[in-house]
């Protein structure tokens, strides 16, 4: 079932995306997992985005930050804890809780690619965002 809209039965996308700080990415590489940042720890889930939501999330929460990475996450490797939830009246965002909403760390093994996010002409850019209809 598609957790973005309970009335459909579409499968989740192949990938979801994590906007990560350089420190968080370094922790993930060093230890093999991360519980995310303060927001993630306080809400008990890792906050993710679909590719079409990444730039909106960057603009809403990460303006002025220059130490960011975009992580491409294989949804098949986190399917047991991936849930789409309404963030407002029209946007449903993926959140990774872990099995049985146990707030499990995001494993490095689920990360397919990590790409440094740069600012160019007052716009966030990286190779994962190039060519996407954002």
C-alpha positions as a printed Julia matrix, in Angstrom:
134×3 Matrix{Float64}:
  0.0    0.0     0.0
  1.19   3.53   -0.76
  1.49   5.27    2.62
  1.41   8.65    0.88
 -2.24   8.09    0.02
 -4.06   5.22    1.73
 -6.6    5.04   -1.1
 -4.0    3.83   -3.65
 -1.9    0.7    -3.9
  1.16   2.13   -5.64
  4.52   0.92   -4.42
  6.82   3.46   -2.74
  9.46   5.06   -4.98
 12.75   3.22   -5.38
 14.58   5.95   -3.46
 13.94   8.54   -0.78
 16.39  11.26    0.21
 18.01  12.48    3.4
 19.42  15.99    3.71
 22.36  15.41    5.99
 24.96  17.67    7.59
 28.63  16.92    7.02
 28.91  15.84   10.68
 25.96  13.46   10.37
 27.33  11.99    7.12
 30.75  11.52    8.78
 29.07   9.75   11.73
 27.15   7.51    9.35
 30.35   6.56    7.49
 32.32   6.08   10.73
 29.76   4.09   12.77
 27.56   2.54   10.07
 24.33   4.21   11.25
 22.8    7.44   12.52
 19.82   8.5    14.59
 19.88  11.84   12.76
 19.79  15.29   14.29
 17.91  16.92   17.13
 14.58  17.0    15.25
 14.81  13.31   14.38
 15.72  12.32   17.93
 12.95  14.43   19.45
 10.26  13.05   17.1
 11.49   9.45   17.06
 11.96   9.14   13.29
 14.44   9.99   10.56
 12.98  12.73    8.35
 13.29  12.03    4.63
 11.97  13.49    1.37
 10.92  12.28   -2.04
 13.12  13.75   -4.77
 10.41  16.26   -5.71
 10.37  17.54   -2.1
 14.13  18.02   -1.59
 14.47  21.61   -2.84
 11.39  22.73   -0.89
 12.84  21.16    2.25
 16.24  22.75    1.62
 14.67  26.18    1.13
 12.42  25.86    4.18
 14.92  24.46    6.68
 18.5   24.73    5.42
 19.04  28.22    3.99
 22.45  29.56    4.97
 23.88  26.09    5.6
 26.88  25.1     3.5
 27.88  21.73    4.95
 25.1   19.59    3.48
 24.94  16.26    1.69
 22.03  14.65   -0.11
 21.81  10.93    0.62
 19.96   8.66   -1.77
 18.31   5.9     0.28
 17.15   2.56   -1.14
 13.55   2.17    0.07
 13.75  -1.62   -0.22
 16.37  -1.63    2.55
 14.23   0.42    4.96
 10.76  -0.71    3.85
  9.9   -2.25    7.22
 10.03   1.14    8.92
  9.21   3.62    6.13
  5.94   5.48    6.59
  4.51   8.42    4.64
  2.8   10.97    6.87
  1.0   14.24    6.24
  3.1   17.28    7.01
  0.35  19.7     6.03
 -2.82  19.62    3.95
 -1.1   18.65    0.71
  2.33  17.16    1.42
  3.1   13.65    2.64
  6.71  13.04    3.64
  8.54   9.76    4.18
  9.73   9.08    7.73
 11.88   6.15    8.8
 10.9    4.79   12.19
 12.3    1.29   12.01
 10.38  -1.95   12.59
  7.32  -1.52   14.81
  8.05   2.24   15.11
 11.0    1.44   17.34
 13.11   4.45   16.18
 15.89   2.46   14.62
 19.02   4.15   13.31
 19.3    4.7     9.57
 21.88   2.15    8.35
 24.75   3.08    6.04
 23.89  -0.03    4.0
 20.69   1.72    2.82
 22.62   4.68    1.38
 23.13   4.23   -2.36
 24.85   7.56   -2.99
 25.93  10.67   -1.08
 26.37  13.94   -2.93
 27.68  17.27   -1.61
 25.07  20.02   -1.95
 26.42  23.33   -3.27
 24.92  26.78   -3.67
 24.93  28.1    -7.23
 23.14  31.32   -8.24
 21.22  31.28   -4.93
 19.97  27.75   -5.6
 20.85  24.42   -3.99
 22.39  22.02   -6.48
 24.04  18.59   -6.67
 24.19  15.78   -9.21
 21.21  13.97   -7.65
 19.07  17.06   -8.24
 20.2   17.69  -11.83
 17.58  16.9   -14.42
 14.82  16.28  -11.91
 11.59  18.22  -12.36
 11.78  20.26   -9.18
